[in-house]
């Protein structure tokens, strides 16, 4: 599974490289000036500018990753909008939305620590951050974890469910945040299954964008709303009823 390993390594490496480039762009030109005025060091400036560095770094990493994958012929631009039969498309989108909500409720029941909550909230407050999390991130992740990894694993193992499980496990691990890892694994299973069944990334991309957009808007405007956040008490009959309806749907 050389292509799978390569894709994951490149996904991680380009984020480090993108962050380093963003830090050089934002900090180095001002370092001597700020050191003279405020006595600020490099790492202090890094800490105070971490949000714009992170956003710019991610955007740079996605640009680099796209260029690398295209040059290596890991995917084609046409793969992003490969048509899917209308009946499958219009069933899959509501399915994804309802399933994502049920998975978010299930994930909340474990009360896993969210070590990135503050950083994500700050990133979501900017337009560039919103676009990075809600639009560019989902597209890039669908390319890597569905188009490249699932296709590669199917070719190597010949088993679609094994490919979906491997892709979902890697998708969960790559988030490196306890509060996101379980949900990412579960949603990875769903997106992988829809991709294999439909033969198109389009339903997964749209579902992924919807999920991340709702998450960003929830952080910005509805952080205390339990029905938006999914932080629910399953001993409450109303919450349990909503969860059961989602599962049935």
RAHU-V47853 format. One record per residue. PHI is phi as a letter, one per 30 degrees, with the letter a starting at -180 (NA if undefined). NEAR is the number of other C-alpha atoms within 10 Angstrom. Layout:
<<PHI;NEAR> <PHI;NEAR>>
//
This chain:
<<NA;12> <e;10> <d;14> <d;20> <d;12> <d;11> <d;20> <d;17> <d;11> <d;18> <e;19> <d;13> <d;14> <d;20> <d;20> <d;16> <d;16> <d;23> <d;23> <d;15> <d;17> <d;22> <d;21> <d;15> <d;13> <d;16> <c;18> <e;13> <d;10> <c;13> <d;17> <d;14> <d;12> <d;15> <d;13> <d;9> <d;9> <c;8> <i;11> <d;14> <c;12> <e;15> <d;10> <d;11> <d;18> <e;16> <d;10> <d;10> <c;14> <d;18> <d;18> <d;20> <d;23> <d;21> <d;23> <d;23> <d;23> <d;24> <d;23> <d;19> <d;24> <d;22> <d;15> <d;18> <d;21> <d;19> <d;12> <d;15> <d;17> <d;13> <d;11> <d;9> <i;9> <d;17> <a;16> <c;13> <e;10> <d;8> <d;14> <d;17> <b;12> <e;13> <d;15> <b;15> <e;10> <e;9> <d;8> <d;13> <d;17> <d;12> <d;11> <d;19> <d;18> <d;13> <e;17> <d;22> <d;17> <d;17> <d;20> <d;23> <d;20> <d;20> <d;23> <d;23> <d;26> <d;19> <d;21> <d;20> <d;14> <d;11> <h;12> <d;14> <d;11> <c;11> <d;13> <c;13> <e;13> <d;11> <d;12> <d;18> <d;19> <d;15> <d;23> <d;25> <d;14> <c;14> <d;9> <d;15> <d;24> <e;22> <d;20> <d;21> <d;22> <d;22> <b;18> <d;17> <e;20> <e;23> <d;21> <d;18> <d;17> <d;24> <d;25> <d;24> <d;24> <c;28> <d;23> <d;20> <d;29> <d;28> <d;20> <d;19> <d;23> <d;17> <d;13> <d;12> <c;12> <i;12> <b;12> <d;18> <d;17> <d;14> <d;25> <d;27> <d;19> <d;21> <d;26> <d;28> <d;19> <d;19> <d;26> <d;22> <d;15> <d;16> <d;15> <h;12> <b;17> <e;16> <d;19> <c;21> <d;21> <d;24> <d;21> <d;24> <d;23> <d;22> <d;24> <d;26> <d;22> <d;20> <d;27> <d;28> <d;21> <d;24> <d;23> <d;20> <d;12> <c;19> <i;16> <b;21> <d;25> <e;22> <d;26> <d;27> <d;24> <d;17> <d;22> <d;25> <d;20> <d;19> <e;18> <d;19> <d;19> <d;16> <d;20> <d;23> <d;17> <d;20> <d;21> <d;15> <b;10> <b;15> <e;15> <c;11> <d;13> <d;14> <d;15> <d;19> <d;18> <i;19> <d;19> <c;22> <c;14> <d;16> <d;8> <d;9> <d;10> <d;12> <d;17> <d;15> <d;12> <d;16> <d;22> <d;12> <d;11> <d;18> <d;14> <d;9> <d;11>>
//
